[in-house]
Amino acid sequence: MSKSLVSGAVAAVVLAAFALAGGRQQSPSPRVEHGPKYTKEGKLLRPDDYRTWVFAGADLGIEYGRAAYRDEQKDATGSDKKVGDFHNVYINTEAYDHYARTGEFPDRTVLVLDVYKAAQKEPRQIVRQGHYEAEQLQVEVAVKDRARPDGSQTVWAYYSFPRMANRREEFAATATSHRDGECYQCHLQHADVDNVWVQFYPTLRRLRQAPR
Ligand code: HEC
């Protein structure tokens, strides 16, 4: 065999290896690298860096029969119960990028609902109108995971991280998933895209009208 034939064969093998590696990277179900983190027992660890993710949108005063995180005690912030709470929604950056490209939420998408009390009176009495986000009340999380560590077959899992007793703005570090009837069903039936309330989040809604 001539030298050029041998080097040609070597090049073909190398090319084939590259092709195989490339093929694996373009798997049909993309995974988000920085997705949910779990304990050994399969509880979700509360994400602590979500404020640096993509801000999906905010709602004020939306309620749907669960006002569990309402703090009924009077407080100095002049909380306005008529207005309800602020909900800030964040999505992990890789999942956002994938949604922006494809219109689909990939495996290991994480959405955080960060709940704040709406307050009117700030201590210096400068503001005459409107509401600002005062005390943090609750952190809720939705996770899309095809391989849930708790063994459930439902792709979306829902978690609540309640405020710890007698502590302001400190929340449980881990949470077990809710039963499907508590959260999943309403999201499945009424949310616009794959259990996510895209209809309420301008950052995601905009992408449906004009995909990149
Ligand atoms: C009756 C309907 C309903 C039920 C039940 C429900 N949700 Fe939601 N959820 C909503 C609506 C509406 C929104 C979007 C607006 C908002 O809350 O700001 C939402 C948004 C969310 C979001 C933000 C991300 C997303 O999926 O759009 C999370 C996280 C969330 N809910 C968690 C929960 C958890 C945890 C439970 C169960 C304890 C639950 N939800 C039960 C209606 C519901």
Residues whose N, C-alpha, C, O or C-beta is under 5 A from the ligand:
A	BS01	HEC	D59 I62 Y64 H87 V89 L111 V112 L113 E140 V141 A142 Y158 Y159 S160 H178 E182 C183 C186 N195 V196 W197 F200
